[in-house]
Amino acid sequence: MSHTHGTSIIGGARRSSLGQLMLYGAAGAIGTACHFVVLFVTVHLIGPVLASTLGAVIGCIVNYALARQLVFASTDSYTRTFPRFASVAILGIAVNASIIMAFVDTLPLVLNQALASATVLLVGYALNNRWTFNEC
């Protein structure tokens, strides 16, 4: 199965790359909110790097469902898209953990996590748009 690149369930029409990025960002905000909840609930139990990484994993699950259905309206098989999305997410988790580690002693945690989340959002969109949910 395949999807029409550049469409989504919301509106069902072809949208600009900017519009799709904005929708991806909105979906990502929901996943990021889940990430932050897990981070702040667990940070004192397991430390900032592990808490942030656990939050990223939970956020990833939420983001896959939203990206697949709402952003890219993918009808490609889960066996094709999920491993690709997971690969992008693993890269994002590594980037996230690296940024948190790099700035853990120099930036406030909220600012550090915001920097990491923004970086992961942009990299993730580019890779998921061009590779995960692209039938080509």
MARBA-3410 file (N, C-alpha, C, O; in Angstrom, 1 decimal):
136
0.8,-1.2,0.0,0.0,0.0,0.0,0.9,1.2,0.0,2.0,1.2,0.4 ~ 0.3,2.3,-0.4,1.1,3.6,-0.5,0.2,4.7,-0.1,-1.0,4.6,0.1 ~ 0.8,5.9,0.1,0.0,7.1,0.4,0.4,8.2,-0.6,1.3,8.0,-1.4 ~ -0.5,9.2,-0.7,-0.2,10.3,-1.5,0.6,11.3,-0.7,0.1,11.9,0.2 ~ 1.9,11.4,-1.1,2.8,12.3,-0.3,2.2,13.7,-0.3,1.9,14.3,-1.4
2.2,14.4,0.9,1.8,15.7,1.0,0.3,15.9,1.3,-0.3,17.0,1.2 ~ -0.4,14.8,1.7,-1.8,14.9,2.1,-1.9,14.4,3.5,-0.9,13.9,4.1 ~ -3.0,14.7,4.1,-3.3,14.3,5.5,-4.8,14.0,5.6,-5.6,14.5,4.8 ~ -5.2,13.4,6.7,-6.6,13.2,6.9,-7.3,14.5,7.2,-8.4,14.7,6.7 ~ -6.6,15.4,7.9,-7.2,16.7,8.1,-7.2,17.5,6.8,-6.1,17.9,6.3
-8.3,17.7,6.3,-8.5,18.5,5.1,-8.4,17.6,3.8,-9.0,17.9,2.8 ~ -7.6,16.5,3.9,-7.6,15.5,2.8,-6.9,16.1,1.5,-6.8,15.3,0.6 ~ -6.5,17.3,1.5,-6.0,17.9,0.3,-4.5,18.0,0.4,-3.9,18.0,1.5 ~ -3.9,18.2,-0.8,-2.4,18.4,-0.8,-2.1,19.7,-0.1,-2.8,20.7,-0.3 ~ -1.1,19.7,0.8,-0.7,20.9,1.5,0.7,21.2,1.2,1.5,20.3,0.8
1.1,22.4,1.5,2.4,22.9,1.3,3.3,22.2,2.3,2.9,21.7,3.3 ~ 4.6,22.2,2.0,5.6,21.6,2.9,5.6,22.4,4.2,5.7,21.8,5.3 ~ 5.4,23.7,4.2,5.3,24.5,5.4,4.1,24.1,6.2,4.2,23.9,7.4 ~ 2.9,23.9,5.6,1.7,23.5,6.3,1.9,22.1,6.9,1.5,21.9,8.0 ~ 2.5,21.2,6.2,2.8,19.9,6.7,3.8,19.9,7.9,3.6,19.2,8.8
4.8,20.8,7.8,5.7,20.9,8.9,5.0,21.5,10.1,5.3,21.1,11.2 ~ 4.1,22.4,9.9,3.4,23.0,11.0,2.5,21.9,11.7,2.4,21.8,12.9 ~ 1.8,21.1,10.9,1.0,20.0,11.4,1.9,19.0,12.2,1.5,18.5,13.2 ~ 3.0,18.7,11.5,4.0,17.8,12.2,4.5,18.4,13.5,4.6,17.7,14.5 ~ 4.7,19.7,13.5,5.1,20.4,14.8,4.0,20.3,15.8,4.3,20.1,17.0
2.7,20.5,15.4,1.6,20.4,16.3,1.5,19.0,16.9,1.3,18.8,18.1 ~ 1.6,18.0,16.0,1.6,16.6,16.5,2.8,16.3,17.4,2.6,15.6,18.4 ~ 3.9,16.9,17.0,5.1,16.7,17.8,5.0,17.4,19.2,5.5,16.9,20.2 ~ 4.2,18.5,19.3,4.0,19.1,20.5,3.2,18.2,21.5,3.5,18.2,22.7 ~ 2.3,17.4,21.0,1.6,16.5,21.8,2.6,15.4,22.3,2.6,15.1,23.5
3.4,14.9,21.4,4.4,13.9,21.9,5.4,14.5,22.8,5.8,13.9,23.8 ~ 5.8,15.8,22.6,6.7,16.5,23.5,6.1,16.7,24.8,6.8,16.6,25.9 ~ 4.8,17.0,24.9,4.1,17.2,26.2,4.2,15.9,27.0,4.4,15.9,28.2 ~ 3.9,14.8,26.3,4.1,13.5,26.9,5.5,13.3,27.4,5.7,12.8,28.6 ~ 6.5,13.6,26.6,7.9,13.5,26.9,8.2,14.3,28.2,8.8,13.8,29.1
7.7,15.6,28.2,8.0,16.4,29.4,7.4,15.9,30.7,7.9,16.0,31.7 ~ 6.1,15.4,30.6,5.5,14.9,31.8,6.3,13.7,32.3,6.6,13.7,33.5 ~ 6.7,12.8,31.5,7.6,11.7,32.0,8.9,12.2,32.5,9.3,11.8,33.6 ~ 9.5,13.2,31.8,10.8,13.8,32.3,10.6,14.3,33.7,11.4,14.0,34.6 ~ 9.6,15.1,33.9,9.5,15.8,35.2,9.0,14.9,36.3,9.2,15.1,37.5
8.2,13.9,36.0,7.8,12.9,37.0,8.9,12.0,37.4,9.0,11.6,38.6 ~ 9.9,11.7,36.5,10.9,10.7,36.8,12.3,11.3,37.1,13.2,10.6,37.5 ~ 12.5,12.6,36.9,13.9,13.1,36.9,14.6,12.9,38.3,15.8,12.7,38.3 ~ 13.8,13.0,39.3,14.4,12.9,40.7,14.6,11.4,41.0,15.4,11.1,42.0 ~ 14.0,10.5,40.3,14.2,9.1,40.6,15.3,8.5,39.8,16.1,7.7,40.3
15.5,8.9,38.5,16.5,8.3,37.7,17.5,9.2,37.0,18.4,8.8,36.3 ~ 17.4,10.5,37.3,18.4,11.5,36.8,17.9,12.1,35.4,17.0,11.5,34.8 ~ 18.5,13.2,35.0,18.0,13.9,33.9,18.2,13.2,32.5,17.3,13.3,31.7 ~ 19.3,12.5,32.3,19.5,11.9,31.0,18.6,10.7,30.9,17.9,10.6,29.8 ~ 18.5,9.8,31.8,17.5,8.7,31.7,16.1,9.1,31.7,15.3,8.6,31.0
15.7,10.1,32.5,14.4,10.6,32.5,14.0,11.2,31.2,12.9,10.9,30.7 ~ 14.9,11.9,30.6,14.6,12.5,29.3,14.5,11.5,28.2,13.7,11.5,27.3 ~ 15.4,10.5,28.3,15.4,9.4,27.3,14.1,8.6,27.4,13.5,8.2,26.4 ~ 13.6,8.2,28.6,12.4,7.5,28.8,11.2,8.4,28.3,10.3,7.9,27.6 ~ 11.2,9.7,28.5,10.2,10.6,28.0,10.2,10.6,26.5,9.2,10.6,25.8
11.4,10.5,25.9,11.5,10.5,24.4,10.9,9.2,23.8,10.3,9.3,22.8 ~ 11.1,8.1,24.5,10.5,6.9,24.0,9.0,7.0,24.0,8.3,6.6,23.1 ~ 8.4,7.4,25.1,7.0,7.6,25.2,6.5,8.6,24.2,5.5,8.3,23.5 ~ 7.2,9.7,24.0,6.8,10.7,23.0,6.9,10.1,21.6,6.1,10.4,20.7 ~ 7.8,9.2,21.4,8.0,8.6,20.1,6.8,7.7,19.7,6.3,7.8,18.5
6.2,7.0,20.6,5.0,6.2,20.4,3.9,7.1,20.0,3.1,6.8,19.0 ~ 3.7,8.1,20.7,2.6,9.1,20.4,2.8,9.7,19.1,1.9,9.8,18.3 ~ 4.1,10.1,18.8,4.4,10.8,17.5,4.2,9.9,16.3,3.7,10.4,15.3 ~ 4.5,8.6,16.4,4.3,7.7,15.3,2.8,7.6,14.9,2.4,7.8,13.7 ~ 2.0,7.4,15.9,0.5,7.3,15.6,0.0,8.6,15.0,-0.7,8.6,14.0
0.4,9.8,15.5,-0.1,11.0,14.9,0.5,11.3,13.6,-0.2,11.8,12.7 ~ 1.8,11.1,13.4,2.4,11.3,12.1,1.8,10.4,11.0,1.5,10.9,9.9 ~ 1.7,9.2,11.3,1.1,8.2,10.3,-0.3,8.6,9.9,-0.6,8.6,8.7 ~ -1.1,8.9,10.9,-2.5,9.1,10.6,-2.8,10.6,10.1,-3.5,10.8,9.1 ~ -2.3,11.5,10.9,-2.7,12.9,10.7,-1.8,13.7,9.7,-2.3,14.5,8.9
-0.5,13.5,9.9,0.4,14.4,9.1,0.6,13.8,7.7,0.5,14.6,6.7 ~ 0.9,12.6,7.6,1.3,12.0,6.3,0.2,11.1,5.7,0.3,10.7,4.5 ~ -0.9,10.9,6.5,-2.0,10.0,6.0,-1.5,8.8,5.3,-2.0,8.5,4.2 ~ -0.5,8.1,5.9,0.1,7.0,5.2,-0.8,5.8,5.2,-1.4,5.4,6.2 ~ -0.9,5.1,4.1,-1.5,3.8,3.9,-0.4,2.8,3.7,-0.8,1.6,3.5
0.8,3.2,3.7,1.9,2.2,3.6,1.8,1.2,4.8,1.2,1.5,5.8 ~ 2.3,0.0,4.6,2.2,-1.0,5.6,3.0,-0.6,6.9,4.0,0.1,6.8 ~ 2.5,-1.0,8.0,3.2,-0.7,9.3,4.5,-1.4,9.2,5.5,-0.9,9.8 ~ 4.6,-2.5,8.6,5.9,-3.3,8.5,7.0,-2.5,7.8,8.2,-2.7,7.9 ~ 6.6,-1.6,6.9,7.5,-0.7,6.2,7.8,0.6,7.0,8.9,1.0,7.1
6.7,1.2,7.4,6.9,2.5,8.0,7.4,2.5,9.5,8.2,3.4,9.9 ~ 6.9,1.5,10.3,7.3,1.6,11.7,8.8,1.4,11.9,9.4,2.1,12.7 ~ 9.4,0.4,11.2,10.9,0.3,11.4,11.6,1.5,11.0,12.6,1.9,11.6 ~ 11.2,2.2,9.9,11.8,3.4,9.5,11.6,4.5,10.5,12.6,5.2,10.9 ~ 10.4,4.6,11.0,10.1,5.6,12.0,10.9,5.4,13.3,11.4,6.3,13.9
11.0,4.1,13.6,11.7,3.7,14.8,13.2,4.1,14.7,13.9,4.5,15.6 ~ 13.7,3.9,13.5,15.1,4.2,13.2,15.4,5.7,13.3,16.3,6.1,13.9 ~ 14.4,6.5,12.8,14.5,7.9,12.9,14.4,8.3,14.4,15.1,9.2,14.9 ~ 13.5,7.7,15.1,13.3,8.0,16.6,14.5,7.6,17.4,14.9,8.3,18.3 ~ 15.1,6.5,17.1,16.3,6.1,17.8,17.4,7.1,17.6,18.1,7.5,18.5
17.6,7.6,16.4,18.5,8.7,16.1,18.1,9.9,16.9,19.0,10.6,17.5 ~ 16.8,10.2,16.9,16.4,11.4,17.7,16.6,11.2,19.2,17.0,12.2,19.9 ~ 16.4,10.0,19.7,16.7,9.8,21.1,18.2,10.0,21.4,18.5,10.5,22.4 ~ 19.0,9.5,20.5,20.5,9.7,20.7,20.9,11.2,20.6,21.7,11.6,21.4 ~ 20.3,11.9,19.7,20.5,13.3,19.6,20.0,14.0,20.8,20.7,14.9,21.4
18.8,13.7,21.3,18.3,14.3,22.5,19.2,14.0,23.7,19.5,15.0,24.4 ~ 19.6,12.8,23.9,20.4,12.4,25.1,21.8,13.2,25.0,22.3,13.6,26.0 ~ 22.3,13.3,23.8,23.6,13.9,23.6,23.5,15.4,23.9,24.4,16.0,24.6 ~ 22.4,16.1,23.5,22.3,17.5,23.8,22.0,17.7,25.3,22.6,18.6,25.9 ~ 21.2,16.8,25.9,21.0,16.9,27.4,22.3,16.7,28.1,22.7,17.5,29.0
23.1,15.7,27.7,24.4,15.5,28.4,25.4,16.7,28.2,26.1,17.1,29.1 ~ 25.4,17.2,27.0,26.3,18.3,26.7,26.0,19.5,27.5,27.0,20.3,27.8 ~ 24.8,19.8,27.8,24.4,21.0,28.5,23.9,20.9,29.9,23.4,21.8,30.5 ~ 23.9,19.6,30.4,23.3,19.4,31.7,23.9,20.2,32.9,23.2,20.6,33.8 ~ 25.1,20.6,32.8,25.7,21.4,33.8,25.8,22.9,33.5,26.2,23.7,34.3
25.3,23.3,32.3,25.4,24.7,31.9,24.1,25.4,31.6,24.0,26.6,31.7 ~ 23.1,24.6,31.3,21.8,25.2,31.0,20.7,24.7,32.0,20.8,23.6,32.4 ~ 19.7,25.5,32.3,18.6,25.0,33.1,18.0,23.8,32.3,17.9,23.9,31.1 ~ 17.4,22.9,33.0,16.9,21.7,32.4,15.8,22.0,31.4,15.8,21.4,30.3 ~ 14.9,22.9,31.7,13.8,23.3,30.7,14.4,23.8,29.4,13.9,23.4,28.4
15.4,24.7,29.5,16.0,25.3,28.3,16.8,24.2,27.5,16.7,24.1,26.3 ~ 17.5,23.4,28.3,18.2,22.3,27.7,17.3,21.4,26.9,17.6,21.0,25.8 ~ 16.2,21.0,27.5,15.2,20.1,26.9,14.5,20.7,25.7,14.3,20.1,24.7 ~ 14.3,22.0,25.8,13.7,22.7,24.7,14.6,22.7,23.5,14.2,22.5,22.3 ~ 15.9,23.0,23.7,16.9,22.9,22.6,16.9,21.5,22.0,16.9,21.4,20.8
17.0,20.5,22.8,17.0,19.1,22.3,15.7,18.8,21.6,15.8,18.2,20.5 ~ 14.6,19.2,22.1,13.3,18.9,21.4,13.2,19.6,20.0,12.8,19.0,19.1 ~ 13.6,20.8,20.0,13.6,21.6,18.7,14.5,20.9,17.6,14.1,20.8,16.5 ~ 15.7,20.5,18.1,16.6,19.9,17.1,16.0,18.6,16.6,16.1,18.3,15.4 ~ 15.5,17.8,17.5,14.9,16.5,17.2,13.7,16.7,16.3,13.5,15.9,15.4
12.9,17.7,16.5,11.7,17.9,15.7,12.1,18.2,14.3,11.5,17.6,13.3 ~ 13.1,19.1,14.0,13.5,19.4,12.7,14.1,18.2,11.9,13.8,18.0,10.8 ~ 15.0,17.5,12.6,15.7,16.4,12.0,14.7,15.3,11.7,14.7,14.7,10.6 ~ 13.8,15.0,12.7,12.8,14.0,12.5,11.8,14.3,11.4,11.5,13.4,10.6 ~ 11.4,15.5,11.2,10.5,15.9,10.1,11.2,15.6,8.8,10.6,15.0,7.9
12.4,16.1,8.7,13.1,15.9,7.4,13.2,14.5,7.0,12.9,14.1,5.9 ~ 13.6,13.7,8.0,13.8,12.2,7.7,12.5,11.5,7.5,12.4,10.6,6.6 ~ 11.5,11.8,8.3,10.2,11.1,8.1,9.5,11.5,6.8,8.8,10.7,6.2 ~ 9.6,12.8,6.5,9.0,13.3,5.2,9.7,12.6,4.0,9.0,12.2,3.1 ~ 11.0,12.6,4.0,11.7,12.1,2.8,11.9,10.6,2.8,12.1,10.1,1.7
11.8,9.9,3.9,12.2,8.5,3.9,11.1,7.6,4.5,10.6,6.7,3.8 ~ 10.7,7.9,5.7,9.7,7.0,6.4,8.4,6.9,5.7,7.9,5.8,5.4 ~ 7.8,8.0,5.4,6.4,8.0,4.8,6.4,8.4,3.3,5.4,8.9,2.8 ~ 7.6,8.3,2.6,7.7,8.6,1.2,7.7,7.3,0.5,8.6,6.5,0.7 ~ 6.8,7.1,-0.4,6.7,5.8,-1.1,7.8,5.6,-2.1,8.0,4.5,-2.6
8.6,6.6,-2.5,9.6,6.5,-3.5,10.9,5.8,-2.9,11.8,5.6,-3.6
END
